[in-house]
Amino acid sequence: MNTKLKIFTILSFIGIAAMQTASAQLLRFYENSKVGYRSKATNEIVVPAKYIAGSEFMDGYALVLEGRKRGFINDKGDVIIPFMYDDASIFFEGVARVMKGNKNGYINLKNEVVIDFVYDFADDFKNGIARVSKDGKWGFIDITGKPVIALVYKNAFNFGNDLAPVLLDNDKWGFINKEGKMMIDAKFKDAQPFNNGEALVRIDKEFFFINTKGKKTRDLPDPEEHERGGDHKH
């Protein structure tokens, strides 16, 4: 694998973390390889270190792992959603992605199923939509579970700058808008989501960045050339 392809592969796994304000004044700590929570103000232990893993407290709750199951606790340490899920994420826009067996669905803070467990893959909600996959096809749903972009793609990444990379049956990537209209023709061997107005794409062996109009803006810098100090041309 050449250096540029390695960089492209690494970038494939880089996500933009959603920042949330921790309303509860509890801090996560580790003891004997277990997770617990203590008061930020007094440093007193509120939740003993007994969980295999746990998120930071956000909006008064934390996602924790007990045995092989995920559940949620409140800032008193009470279990508010039982340990019944094989995988889960924190809540975004009032719902959390959870998994039973090998299927994903969504619950609310009352542990009510708001979107059934029918998806092979499901992502967190962002700006009212979530990326999902079912029967080998990808698309986007709204908070009610209704497809807003039909599940017709071989793959899809999340939106950035109101455009999302999608993989067509011809194994080429293009970019759609939130109405599902193809805005940048599917001609790329690989494509990454837009960030700050640019997206990294590949045609054959060439890696470069494009703008939201699909125009090339710059090449992907060659790290091997950088290590050699470049050609020093002016």
JOKA-V501247 format. One record per pair of residues at least 12 apart in sequence whose C-alpha atoms are under 8 Angstrom apart, sorted by the first residue. I is the first residue (numbers start at 0). J is the second residue. Records with the same first field share a line. If there is no record, write none. Layout:
I->J, J
This chain:
2->221, 222, 223
3->206, 219, 221, 222
10->191
11->191
19->57
20->57, 58
21->55, 56, 57, 58, 59
22->56, 57, 58, 59
23->56, 57, 58, 59, 60, 74
24->38, 39, 40
25->37, 38, 39, 45, 56, 74
26->38, 39, 55, 56
27->53, 54, 55, 56
28->48
29->48
30->48
31->48
32->51
33->48, 49, 50, 51, 52
34->47, 48, 49, 50, 51, 52, 53
35->47, 48, 49, 50, 53
36->48
45->74, 75, 76
46->75, 76
50->63, 64, 65
51->63, 64, 65, 66
52->64, 65
56->74
59->73, 74
60->72, 73, 74
61->73, 74, 89
62->87, 88, 89
64->82
65->82
67->85
68->82, 83, 84, 85, 86
69->81, 82, 83, 84, 85, 86, 87
70->82, 83, 84, 87
79->109
80->108, 109, 110
83->99
84->97, 98, 99
85->97, 98, 99, 100
86->98, 99
88->123
91->123, 124, 125
92->124, 125, 127
93->107, 108
94->106, 107, 108, 124
95->107, 123
96->121, 122, 123
98->116
99->116
101->119
102->116, 117, 118, 119, 120
103->115, 116, 117, 118, 119, 120, 121
104->116, 117, 118, 121
113->143, 144
114->142, 143, 144
117->133
118->131, 132, 133
119->131, 132, 133, 134
120->132, 133
124->142
127->141, 142
128->140, 141, 142, 147
129->141, 142
130->155, 156, 157
131->150
132->150
133->150
135->153
136->150, 151, 152, 153, 154
137->149, 150, 151, 152, 153, 154, 155
138->150, 151, 152, 155
147->178, 179
148->177, 178, 179
149->179
152->165, 166, 167, 168
153->165, 166, 167, 168, 170
154->166, 167
156->191, 192
157->192
158->192, 193
159->192, 193, 194
160->193, 194, 195, 196, 211
161->176, 177
162->174, 175, 176, 177, 182, 192, 193, 211
163->175, 176, 177, 192, 193
164->190, 191, 192
166->185
167->185
170->188
171->185, 186, 187, 188, 189
172->184, 185, 186, 187, 188, 189, 190
173->185, 186, 187, 190
182->212
183->211, 212, 213
186->202
187->200, 201, 202
188->200, 201, 202, 203
189->201, 202
193->211
196->210, 211
197->209, 210, 211, 216
198->210, 211
199->219
206->218, 219
207->219
